Amino acid sequence: MLSPQLSTVLTRYRNLSTSPSGPTSTPEVVYRGPLTNTFRRLKIFSLSSLTLSTALAPFIFVIEAPSIPLGARFALAGVAITTSGVSTALVAWCGSPYVTKLQRVEKDHTLQMTTLTLGLHERITSVYDTSFLKETSRPFAKWELADHVKLEGREQQQRAVAGTQETVAETTDAKGGLVGSWVVTWGENGEGTCKQIGKVHRYARFIPQIK
C-alpha cells in the first residue's frame, strides 16, 4: 500500500498502470537521480583526497627543515589528515540518502531504492509497505522509515496482530546479501514500534523532475 504523499509523488512523475497481462514481479524503473554522476565524482574526489593526504603525511617527518620541531610536524600531519577525513565524512553523510534509481515491483507494490556508499557500492533498500515511509526533517533527505506507525481503518488494524513482528523493509548489497532490516512490532489498536536490525538504509532523497 502506497502512502498518500508517496503515491502523489510517483503518479505525478509517471503513470504506473497495470499491463494487459496483469501485474508482474519484474522491477520497473520509475525514476533515476539526475545528480548521480555528480555525487559519484564528488565521492571519488573526496576519497582520493583522503588517500593522498594519508599517503603524503609521512613525508612531513622526513623533509629537512630544522626550523620545524617534531611536535609541529605531528600537528601539521594531524591537521592535514583530519581536515580531509572530516570533509570525506561530510560527503558520505550528505550523499548517503541520495537515490540513484527508484524501482517499483507492480505485483506486490514493493519500492526499491538504490543508493551508493562512500566506496561507490550499491545498496538496494526494498520497502514492502510504503505507508512506513514518511517525510523527514533530516538535512539532505526527503523520506525516512518511520520508527512509529498507527494503522488507520479496521481492515488495516486487523492485519496487525498484537505481539507479532513484521519486516517492512530490507537493505541488500548488489549481490543480494542482506545488510539490514526494518522490523515493526505490533501493539494494540494497530500501533507499531519499529527497530533496526543490522544496517538498514533508513533515509532517502528522490525528487522527480516534473516538466
Secondary structure per residue as TSV (DSSP state, phi and psi in degrees):
chain	resnum	aa	ss	phi	psi
A	1	M	-	360.0	127.6
A	2	L	-	-82.7	135.9
A	3	S	-	-66.8	150.0
A	4	P	H	-55.7	-43.5
A	5	Q	H	-65.8	-44.5
A	6	L	H	-68.7	-37.4
A	7	S	H	-61.1	-40.7
A	8	T	H	-62.6	-44.0
A	9	V	H	-60.8	-47.2
A	10	L	H	-70.1	-42.5
A	11	T	H	-70.8	-28.9
A	12	R	H	-66.8	-35.1
A	13	Y	H	-77.6	-40.6
A	14	R	-	-156.8	142.2
A	15	N	-	-80.7	105.2
A	16	L	-	-87.5	87.6
A	17	S	-	-99.7	156.1
A	18	T	-	-78.3	135.7
A	19	S	-	-70.7	158.7
A	20	P	T	-58.0	-31.3
A	21	S	T	-84.2	0.0
A	22	G	-	101.8	172.0
A	23	P	-	-60.0	143.2
A	24	T	-	-116.5	163.5
A	25	S	S	-100.0	8.3
A	26	T	S	-86.0	125.0
A	27	P	-	-59.7	134.3
A	28	E	E	-113.6	125.3
A	29	V	E	-73.2	122.1
A	30	V	E	-114.5	-5.9
A	31	Y	E	-163.8	140.1
A	32	R	E	-127.1	132.2
A	33	G	-	-64.7	121.2
A	34	P	T	-69.2	-18.5
A	35	L	T	-105.4	19.0
A	36	T	H	-57.2	-49.1
A	37	N	H	-65.7	-34.9
A	38	T	H	-63.5	-46.9
A	39	F	H	-65.5	-36.3
A	40	R	H	-63.1	-46.8
A	41	R	H	-65.0	-38.4
A	42	L	H	-63.2	-41.5
A	43	K	H	-67.3	-40.5
A	44	I	H	-63.0	-44.5
A	45	F	H	-62.4	-43.3
A	46	S	H	-63.9	-44.8
A	47	L	H	-65.6	-39.4
A	48	S	H	-64.3	-40.3
A	49	S	H	-64.4	-41.8
A	50	L	H	-65.6	-42.8
A	51	T	H	-63.3	-43.6
A	52	L	H	-65.5	-41.8
A	53	S	H	-63.0	-41.8
A	54	T	H	-67.5	-39.7
A	55	A	H	-69.8	-33.8
A	56	L	H	-87.6	-15.4
A	57	A	T	-54.4	-42.8
A	58	P	T	-60.1	-26.1
A	59	F	H	-67.9	-21.4
A	60	I	H	-61.5	-28.9
A	61	F	H	-87.2	-16.8
A	62	V	H	-103.9	-11.4
A	63	I	S	-68.3	134.2
A	64	E	-	-77.9	103.9
A	65	A	-	-151.7	83.1
A	66	P	T	-56.1	-25.9
A	67	S	T	-73.7	-12.2
A	68	I	S	-102.7	110.1
A	69	P	-	-69.1	164.7
A	70	L	H	-60.8	-38.8
A	71	G	H	-62.2	-38.8
A	72	A	H	-67.7	-35.0
A	73	R	H	-64.7	-43.2
A	74	F	H	-60.9	-40.6
A	75	A	H	-64.1	-43.0
A	76	L	H	-63.2	-44.4
A	77	A	H	-64.1	-41.3
A	78	G	H	-64.2	-42.5
A	79	V	H	-63.8	-42.9
A	80	A	H	-61.9	-46.3
A	81	I	H	-71.2	-41.6
A	82	T	H	-63.9	-44.3
A	83	T	H	-59.7	-46.2
A	84	S	H	-66.8	-38.2
A	85	G	H	-66.3	-41.1
A	86	V	H	-64.9	-43.2
A	87	S	H	-64.7	-37.8
A	88	T	H	-65.8	-41.3
A	89	A	H	-63.4	-38.7
A	90	L	H	-65.3	-41.3
A	91	V	H	-62.1	-42.5
A	92	A	H	-63.0	-43.8
A	93	W	H	-68.5	-42.7
A	94	C	H	-70.9	-36.2
A	95	G	H	-91.3	-13.8
A	96	S	T	-62.2	-34.1
A	97	P	T	-78.0	-10.9
A	98	Y	B	-67.3	122.0
A	99	V	-	-87.8	118.8
A	100	T	S	-84.4	-26.4
A	101	K	E	-152.7	135.4
A	102	L	E	-120.0	126.3
A	103	Q	E	-125.3	153.0
A	104	R	E	-129.7	130.9
A	105	V	E	-93.5	108.6
A	106	E	T	-63.8	-32.4
A	107	K	T	-61.7	-45.9
A	108	D	T	-118.7	9.9
A	109	H	T	63.1	24.8
A	110	T	E	-72.7	137.2
A	111	L	E	-107.0	126.0
A	112	Q	E	-112.8	120.8
A	113	M	E	-112.4	121.3
A	114	T	E	-99.3	126.5
A	115	T	E	-127.3	171.4
A	116	L	E	-120.8	138.3
A	117	T	-	-77.9	175.6
A	118	L	T	-61.2	-32.4
A	119	G	T	-83.6	11.7
A	120	L	-	66.1	28.8
A	121	H	-	-92.6	136.0
A	122	E	E	-72.3	140.6
A	123	R	E	-127.4	124.8
A	124	I	E	-111.1	114.9
A	125	T	E	-102.8	116.6
A	126	S	E	-98.6	118.0
A	127	V	E	-101.9	112.4
A	128	Y	S	-81.6	-21.1
A	129	D	-	-139.1	104.1
A	130	T	G	-75.5	-3.2
A	131	S	G	-68.4	-12.1
A	132	F	G	-87.1	-4.0
A	133	L	E	-91.1	129.4
A	134	K	E	-136.1	162.2
A	135	E	E	-68.3	145.6
A	136	T	-	-119.5	157.4
A	137	S	-	-96.5	0.1
A	138	R	S	-65.5	131.3
A	139	P	T	-59.5	146.6
A	140	F	T	64.9	20.7
A	141	A	-	-138.3	157.5
A	142	K	S	-116.6	-35.8
A	143	W	E	-126.4	156.7
A	144	E	E	-148.0	156.0
A	145	L	E	-76.9	125.1
A	146	A	-	-68.1	143.7
A	147	D	S	-92.1	-9.3
A	148	H	E	-149.4	135.4
A	149	V	E	-135.7	158.3
A	150	K	E	-138.6	116.9
A	151	L	-	-75.5	141.5
A	152	E	-	-106.0	144.7
A	153	G	S	92.8	145.0
A	154	R	H	-63.8	-42.4
A	155	E	H	-61.8	-42.1
A	156	Q	H	-67.8	-40.5
A	157	Q	H	-67.6	-31.7
A	158	Q	H	-66.3	-25.7
A	159	R	H	-70.0	-28.4
A	160	A	-	-93.8	95.0
A	161	V	-	-83.8	123.9
A	162	A	T	-56.5	133.1
A	163	G	T	92.8	-9.3
A	164	T	-	-94.3	162.2
A	165	Q	E	-119.5	153.3
A	166	E	E	-145.2	132.9
A	167	T	E	-83.7	118.5
A	168	V	E	-104.7	-14.4
A	169	A	E	-158.3	148.4
A	170	E	E	-139.3	144.2
A	171	T	E	-113.1	129.2
A	172	T	E	-125.4	162.6
A	173	D	E	-85.9	-177.0
A	174	A	T	-63.9	-23.4
A	175	K	T	-93.3	2.1
A	176	G	-	93.4	1.9
A	177	G	-	-70.7	133.9
A	178	L	E	-71.0	129.0
A	179	V	E	-103.8	-41.3
A	180	G	E	-168.7	164.5
A	181	S	E	-135.2	154.6
A	182	W	E	-115.6	113.7
A	183	V	E	-118.2	134.0
A	184	V	E	-105.0	137.3
A	185	T	E	-107.7	119.4
A	186	W	E	-81.6	140.5
A	187	G	-	-113.2	-149.2
A	188	E	G	-83.3	152.8
A	189	N	G	59.1	34.3
A	190	G	G	73.4	16.1
A	191	E	E	-92.1	139.2
A	192	G	E	-136.8	145.1
A	193	T	E	-115.2	129.3
A	194	C	E	-102.8	152.6
A	195	K	E	-143.1	157.5
A	196	Q	E	-96.0	135.4
A	197	I	E	-120.5	119.7
A	198	G	E	81.2	-141.7
A	199	K	-	-123.6	68.5
A	200	V	-	-71.2	145.9
A	201	H	-	-86.6	102.5
A	202	R	-	-83.2	-36.1
A	203	Y	E	-103.3	148.0
A	204	A	E	-147.7	151.7
A	205	R	B	-135.8	116.9
A	206	F	-	-148.2	129.7
A	207	I	-	-130.3	97.8
A	208	P	-	-54.1	138.4
A	209	Q	-	-86.1	109.5
A	210	I	-	-89.6	127.3
A	211	K	-	-112.6	360.0
